[in-house]
Each structure stands twice: as C-alpha cells, then as structure tokens.
Amino acid sequence: MRKVIGIMTFLIGLMLGMLGGAALLAYAYQAAGLYPPDDATIKFIARERGWLKDDV
C-alpha cells in the first residue's frame, strides 16, 4: 500500500511539475516577445505598408 501511495504521489507531482514548467516557459516566451505574430497582426502590418488591398 505504501508503494502505491508513493507511485501516485510521484505521478501527481510529475504532472503538476510539467504543467507548471509549460506555463512558466510560455510566460517567458511571451515576455521576451518570441511568439510569432498571429494572422491579424500580419494583415495589419501588410495593410500599413500597402502590401494588402482591402478590395481583393
């Protein structure tokens, strides 16, 4: 029984650690500005530079 509790505790800790690590990594990428721009940002920049026409 003690071994089962130890395995369950390990698995729960592993899952929480992975989720926390992923959240921390996502926050660090966002804070550093490393996420690629989304489609709306690309269209906005293209319109500002005259590369995209609205009538097309």
N, C-alpha and C positions, 0 to 999 in steps of 0.2 A: 504494500500500500504506500509506503514511504517513497518507493521508487517511482510509482505512478504520479504522485504529487510533485515530485521533483521534475519529472518529464513535462508535466502540464505547466508548471511554473516556468520552466525553460522556454517552452513554446510560446507562452503568453508574453514573456519578456522579449523573445526574439521578434514577435510580431509588432509589439509596441516600439521596439528599437528601430525596426525597418521603417515603420510609418513616421516616426519622429525624424529619422535621418532623411527620408524623402522630403518631408515638409521643410526641414532646415536647408536642404540642397536647393529646393525650389525657391525658397525665400532668398537665398544667397544669389542665385541666378537672376532673380527679378531685381534685387537691389543693385546688382552690378550692371544691369541693362543688357544681359546676354541673351534674353529671349528674342527670337526672330519676330519681326513686325507681323501683325495679323493682316488679313486681306483688306480691311477698311483703312488701315494706315498706309498700305501700299497704294491703294486707289487715291487717297487724299494727296499723297506726295506726287503721284503721277498727274493729278489734276492741277496742282500748284505749279508744276513745271511745264504744263502744257502738253504732256505726252498722251493724255487720255481726254477724248472728247465726249461730252455728255450725250450728244445726239446719236452716237453709234450704238 
